[in-house]
Amino acid sequence: MEVNNTHEQALKTLYCKLIQQLSLIYADILLTQTLDSIATQLIEAMRLEQSHVCPTPYANHWTEQDVIVITYGDSIIDEHQPPLETLDNFLDQYLSSITGVHILPFFPYSSDDGFAVIDYSCVNEGLGDWQHIENIANKRRLMADLVINHCSSRSLWFDNFIKQKSPGKDYFYLAEPDDDLSAVVRPRTSPLLRPTETKEGIKHVWATFSHDQVDFDFRNPQVLIEFVKIIRLYLDRGVNIFRLDAVAFLWKIPGSKSINLAQTHEVVRLLRTLIEHAQQDALIITETNIPNTQNLTYFGNANEAHGIYNFSLPPLLVNTLITGSCLYLKRWLMSMPPAQNGTFYFNFIASHDGIGLRPVEGLLEQAEIDTLIDTMTSFGGKISWRATVADKDTSKESSKTAYEINIALFDALKGTTKGEDTLGFERFICAHAIMLSLEGVPGIYIHSLLGTQNDYERQTLTGQNRSINRHRWPQKALTPLLDDTSSLNHKVLSQLSKLIEIRKEQSAFHPNAIQFTLHLGLGMFGVWRQSLDRKQSIFCISNVTDQQQDLVLGEINLIITESWKDLISQVSIDEEQSVMVLAPYQTVWISN
């Protein structure tokens, strides 16, 4: 009886918290008694009335062991088995050092390589089935996309919208062409509104990304309830980390920027509340490809996203390595607040998308951005654009600006602003060594691990710039390369796997371990990490230039009573030694 009373009291506390959060989301839209009903439906959708946990505040459900590989379900294909089975076997054989996997949208879709979801409740038959997903989740931490801002125009819900029947008839955000949409922030250049013939005439559907990706209307609480049901399904199938795709655009108000609105933040907080009460170690990561200061707000007060994508890192790190100056990278890192307990940065330097440029607005000068764009295009990269000013007069062309650079990371680093050189491999490994040393959880794109280069054939075939970095490897072509010790692909995977294994053994690389930026001039980038128990220190220093550099050991204050060595080369530091010579793009992790 006491257990029941405890459960009932905890459930009541949760119910009151949900009411409070719902009242902030639906202020001036819904009545109090309606909020009561919604809270009850949310609890039932997540099955929390049957059993739930009381999450420990500010708990870190991650360690230095956590490294996540980012991949499509069919990045590696074998004609004799479902791609998800091929992926599972490949992870076992070649990526055993990786503890987590982010499988990009694995649902039936109509466009955008999975991000126009037709049906959230099943696995794309071309990839496999739920059993394949569960098999992967049983071995590794599984991260999956919750494509929450929009769905496919070929979904049942949108078909029902056209027919004006439930479920779906009131699931999508509508606006009028004469509404004030001039301030709306968008990542694309296509028209914002999609004219759609319905049973009740022409309606204009909000479409942030494309006319095949129609935006939900979260003013309708039934949409929220539907997504909570989807979350429950994913938890049941083994998903442990939810990537909230494009969540910054979720709430819209004509006349506003319709990005990062207060209601959006409160929806994220509410989803965290529900997810944590269902499974304490389940996490939310927000995917918000926006300027850095805006991105940081998705931590809330350690009550919103557990993790945020560190979107500024890729362009700043590439800029550092092609210019030979860490000025902007160092300046940015010094400005970044340490992630509170219960939160973490999700660090990455390559992904299925491109190198975003919005996250360096205010961090890189325009001349630096222009140089970055010019250098990347000279290495075969493509540029994707976004509209900067909505124009009601469709006869006029909206202004546009560069939104992202589309290029494989290996090609992005095959030279400097001076042009291509012979140090591309060293520069590429240096980039990952820096990323792996930083505060946060690292995510590594599978094509970085495999040393994949620009796929011009696929980019031409699809007509999409992003396809340049979405190669599909036939396993029968890839395996011989990875097994050949002389191949570039083998060398890349071998070296990155070594760095990952070293990282996982160091308590000073805990995602929340102390971090300070070192001042070693512009040609050497360094941070000092110290474990939470203060027993281990690591000085992580990289030569970011194409010239040999002298590291004066006196400048990093090594305590002479302790023994120090470079964890990467396993070379000990002689107590009489005053200088270490770093080759171009060499990294050292000097630890006691």
N, C-alpha and C positions, 0 to 999 in steps of 0.2 A: 504493500500500500504506500509505503514511504517513497519507493521508486516511482510509482505512478504520480504521486503528488509532486515529486521533483520534476518529472517530465512535464506535467501539466503547467507548473509554474514557469518552467523554461519556455514552454510553448507560448504562454501568455506574454512573456517578456518579448519574445520574437515577434508576436502578432502586433504588439504596441509599437515596436521599432518599424515594422513594415508600414503601419498606418502613418507614422510620422514621415517616412520616406515618400510614400505615395501622395501624401498631402502636399509635399514640395513639388513633386512632378506634375500633379494634376490640379494645382491651385487654380481656382476660378474656372475649372472645367467640369469637375465632378462633385457631387454632394457627398457628405460624410458617410451616409449609409451605403453609398455605392463603393466607397473606399473600403468599408468593412467587408463587403462581398468580394472585392478584388483580393484583399489580403488573404481571405480564407481560400480563394481559388488558387492563389500562388502557393500557399502552404500545401494544399492538396496536390497540385501539379508536381511539386518537388517531393511529395510523399513524406513530408516532415511531421505530419500528425501521427504517423506510425512510429518513426524513430528519427532522432536527429542528435547532433553533437553540439556542444557549446564551444565554439572556437576559442583557443587561447589567444588573447590580444598580442599583437606585435611578435608573433612567432615566426621564425625563419624556417620554412619548409624546404630548404635547399642548402647545399654545402659546396665545397670546392670540387666535389666529385661530379657535379652537374655540368654536362656539356651536351648541347642539343644539335643534332644535324637537321637541316632544313631541306626538304625534298618533295617533289611531286611523287604521287603513287606510281607513276610510270616513267620516272627518270632513267630507270634501267629496265630493259624489256627482254623477255625470252619468249619466243613464239610457242613454247611448249607448256607454259604455265601462266596463271594470272599474275599481272605485274606486282600486286601486293605480296604475293608469295615469293616472287623473285626478290623484291625489296627486303623482305624478312630474312631470306637466306643470305643476301648480300651483306646486310648489317651484321649477321652472325659471323660471316667469314672474314670480312675486310674492315668492319668498323666496330669491333668489339670494345674499343676504348670509349665509345660514345654511350652515354647513359640515358639519353632521351632522343626522341625523334618527333619533329614537326612534319606531319604529312599534310601538305597543302590540300585544298578542298577535294575530297574524295567522293563527292556526291554527283548524281546526274546533273548536267549543266548544259547551257546552250552557247556560252561564249566566255571570253576572258579567262581561258584555261582554268575554269572551275569556279570563278567568282560570280557567275550568274547561275545561281542554284535553282534547279527545277524542283527538286524534292529533297528536303532536309532529312527525311526519315530513313533513307536507304543509301547503300553504297553503289556507286557507278558500276554497272555490270562489266564494263570494260576493264575495271581494275580488280574486281573480286567481290567479296561479300563481307558481312559483319564478322564472320568467323576469322577471316584474315586480319581484320582490324584488331580483334580481341587477342589473336595470337601474338601480334606485335606488342600490344599493351601489356601482355603478361610478362614480357621480358624487359621492357623499357618504359620510361615515363613517356606517355603519349600526349602530344600537343595537337589540337585540331582547331580549325577555323570555325568561329561562329560568325557567319556572314550576315550581320545583323541590320545593316542599313538598307539593303535592297535584295531582291530576288530576280529570277529570270522572268521575262515577259511571256515565257512559254510554260510557266508553272500553273498548277491547278488553281491556285489562289488568284492569279491574274486572269486566267480564263473565266473564273467565276465573277471577277470584277467586271469584265466585259459583258457577261450575261446578267450582271447585277443580282447575283444570288450568293448565299453564304455557304461555306466560309470564304471570305475574300472581298465581298462587294465594297466593304468600307475599310480595307486594309492598307490602301495606298494613298499617298499624299497628293492632293490636288491643289492647283493654283490656277490663276487666270493670266492670260498674256498681258493684261494691263496692270497686274499687280506690280508693286515696286520691288523688283528683283535685282536692282543695280548693284547692291552691296554684297550679293551672295558670292562667297568664296568657293571656287571650284578647281578640281585638278584636271579638267578636260576642256576642250574647245567646242564640243558639240552643243547644240541648243539645249537649254536646261529643261524645257517642258516638252513632253511627248504627247502630241495630239492623238487621242485614241477613240475610235468609234465604239461606243457601248450601246446597250439596249436602250439607254436613256439619252442617247445623243453623244456628241463629241465632248470628251473630258480631257483636260490637260494634266498629265501625270508628271510629277517631279522625277527627274532622272539625273542624279548627280554625275554618274560615270558614263553611261551610254543609254541609248534608247532600248537596249535589251536588258538593262538593269534598272528596274523600276523601284522607287524608294517607298519604304513602309511609312505608315502614319502612326507613330507611337502615341498620338493623342487618343487613339482608340486603345483602351487597356487590354482588349482582347488580343491585340498584336503582342503585347508584353507577355500575356499568359501563354500564347502559343510558343514563344521563344523559351520560356521557362520549361515547358514540356519538352522542347528539343534538348535543352541542357540536361534535363533528367535522363533522357534517352542516351545521350553521349556519356554521361557518368556511368550508366549501367553497362555500357560497352567498353569501358576502360579508359576513357579520356580523362586525363588528370590536369591538363592545362588548356584553358580556353583563350584563344587569340581572338579578340574582338576586332574584326576587320572593319576598317573605315568608320569606326564608331564616332569619330568627331563630328560627322555630318548627320547624326541620327535625328536630332530635333530641328525643325525648321520653323522660321517665322518670317514671312515676307516683310521687307523693310529692314531686316537685320542681315548680318553676315551668314547666318544659318550654319555656324560652325562653333564648336566648343560652348554651346549654350548651357545655362545652369541646369536645365532639365536633363541634358545629356549626361552631365557629371552625376546627377542624382540617380539616373537609371543604372549607371555603372556601380554606384554604391549599393543600390538595392540588389543587383545581381550578385555582387560579392557577398552580401548578407546571406542570400539564399544558398549560394554554392558552398560557402564555409560551413553552414549549418547542416548541409547534406554530407559533406566530406571535408574534414578539416584541412587536409593537405592539398585540396584542389585549388588551382590558381587561376587568376585572370591576368592576361597581358594585353594592354591596349596598343593597337596598331594605329598610330596617329602621326602621319607624315606631314608635320607642320613645324613652324618655327620653334626653336628650342625652348624658349620661355613658356610657350603655350603647352608644349609637350609635357613639361614638368608638372603642370597642374593636375595631370591625371593620377598622380600619387594621392591627391587629396591630403588629408591629415593621416596618412597611413591607413585610410579606411576606404580607398577607392581601388585602383589597380594594384595588384601585388607587384607587377613588373611593367615597365614601359620600354618600348623600343628606343634604343639610343640612336635616333636617326641622324644626329649630327656627326657621329663618329665616322661613317664611311667617307663622306666627301672631305672631311678635315684630314683624315689619315691619308687618303690618296693625294690630296694637295701637299701634305708634308713630304711624301716620298717622291713626288715628281719635281718639287721645287728644292728639296734639300734643306728646308727650313721648317722647324716645328713651332714657329711663333704662334700661329693661329690655333693649332691643336693644343698647345700648352696654355694659352690664354683662356680657351674654352674650358679645359679640364679644371683649371684653378677656380673657375666660376661655378662649377657644378657642385650642388650640395650633396653631402654623403646621403645615401639612401638610408632612411630610418629602418630600424628593425621592423620586420613585417613587410618590407618592400625591397625591390632590387632593380637594377638596370639590366635590360636585356641587350647585350652587346653583339653586334654583327657588323661585318664589313662588306658582305655580298648577300644578295637574296635573289628570289625569282623576279623581283622588280629591278629597277635601275638604281643608280646612285642619286638619291633625292637632293634637290637643290634648295627647296623651301627651308629645310632644317638649318641651312647656313645663312639664312637672311639675318643680317645684323651681326654675323660672326666673321664672314669673309667679305672683304671689300669687293665691289663689282669688278674691278680690274683682275682680282684673283679668280673670281668665278669665270670671267671671260677666258682667262688663260687656261683654266681647268677644262672648260668646254673645248677650246681649240686643241689642246693636247689630246684629249680623249677622242675627238673626231679624227685626229691624225693617226690614232691607233685603231681606227675602224669602228669607233662607237657611233651611236645614233642619238638624236635628241628628241625627247617627247615634250610637248608643249601644253600649257594650260591657259585658259582664258583669264584675263585680269580685270576686264570690265564687261559686265553684261550689257547688252544693247537691245533696247526694245525694238528698234528699227532693224528688222532682220535683213534689210537690204545692205546694211553696213556690216563690215567685218569687225568683230571684237578684237581688241588688242590682245596680244598673247606674249607669254614669256616662257623661258626654258623651265620645265618642271623637273625633269630628271635626265640623267645620262644613262643610256642603255649600252652595256658593254660587259663582257666577261671580265672578272677581276684580274685574271692572269694577263689578259691583254691590256688592261688599264695600267698595269704596272710594268710593262715591258720596256719602259724607257722613262725619260724625264722630259722637262720642257725643252731640253736641247735635242730631243729625238730618241729613237729606239737605240738600245745598247745591248751589251751582253750580260747585264746584271739583273735581268728580269726575274729569274728564279730566286736569287738572294733577296731582292726587293719584296717579292711576293711572300716569302717565308717571314721576313721582317715584319710585314704588316700583320700577320697572324700572331707572331710572338708578342707584339705590342697589345693587340686585342685580348689575347689570353691572359695578359698580366694585369688588366684593368679591373677595378671594382665592378662586380656584376656577374651575371651568368652568360657564358659565351654561346652563341648560336653560329654554326658554320654551315654554309650552303654546300650541298653535296658536290656541286660542280667546282667549288674551290678545293675540296678534299681530293677530287679526281684530276685537278689540273686541266679542266675543260676550257677550251678557247672559243672565240666567237663562232657562232653557228649562223653563217650568212645564208646558207641554203634554207634553213627553217624560217629565218626572218623574211626571206623573199617569198617563201611558200605561204606564210600566214598573212603577210603584209603588216605585221605588228612588230614595232621596234623591240619590244620586250622579249620577243622570241629569240633574239640573238644570244640570250643567256638562259635558254630553257631547252638545252640539247637533250635528246633522248638517246641514251647509249644502248645499242644492242649488247647484251651480256657476252655473246660470243666474240665480239670485237674488243670489249673492255677488259675482260678477264686476262687474255694474253698480255695486254699492256701492263696491267697491275702486277703480273707475275714476272715480268721482264725487268730485272734490276737495272738495266741501262735506260729504260724509258723514262720520259719526263713524268708521266702519270704515276709510275711507281715511286719515283724520287719525291714527288710532292706528297703523296699519301704517307709515305714512310716518315718524312720529316715532320709533317703535321701531327701524325699519330704519336711520334716521340714527344713533341711539345705537350700534347694533351695528357699523355701519361705522366709526364713530369709535373704538370700543373695539378693534377688530381691528388698528388701525394703531399702537397704543401698547404698547411693550415693557413698560411699567410695569404693564400689565394681564395679564401672563403669570400663569397660575393659581397659580404658586409664587413670584411676586414678593413682596417684603417688604411687610408691611402693619402699620400702627400706627393705633390708634383715637385720634381727636382729641377734645379736651375743649373744647366750644364752648357749653356750657349744654345745657338739655334741649330747646330748640326747634330746634336745628340739629344734624344728625348728620353726622359726617365721618370719613373715613379718609385716611391718607397712604400712597400706594403708591410703591415705588421698584423700578426694573427690576433684574434679576439682575446686569447689568453696571454698575449704579449710575449710568448716564448720564441716565436720565429719572426725574423725580419728578412725581407728580400728586396734588394735594390735591382730594379728592372730597367736596364739601360740599353738603348738601341742607337747605333750610328745610322742616321737617316739620310746620309749623303753617299755619293758615288766615289768618295775619297777616304783614305785611311784617316782615322781620328785617334788622338791620344786621350784616354780617360785618366785624369789625375785622381787617384784613389783618395787623396786627402780631401777632395771636394765633397765626398759622400760620407765622410766621418765614420769609417768602419771602426768598431770598437776593438782595440788591439788585443784585449784579453780573450777574444773569441776567435774561433777558427772560421774562415770564410772560403767558399768555393763557388765557382760558376756551375749551377745545376745543369746547364745545357751541355757544356763541354766536359764537365766533371773535373776541370782544372782547379787546383787549390790556389789560393792567394797567399803568396809568401809574405810573412810579416814585414820583411824588409822592402817589399815591392812598393813602388810609388806610382807607377804608371801601368795601365793596361792598354795595349794597342788593339783597336777594334777595326777590323776589315770593313769595307763598304757594306752597309746594311747588316752587319753582325749585331746580334743581341746577346747580352749576358744577363743571367738571373743570379746575382751574387747573394748567397744566403749563408746564415750562421748555422 
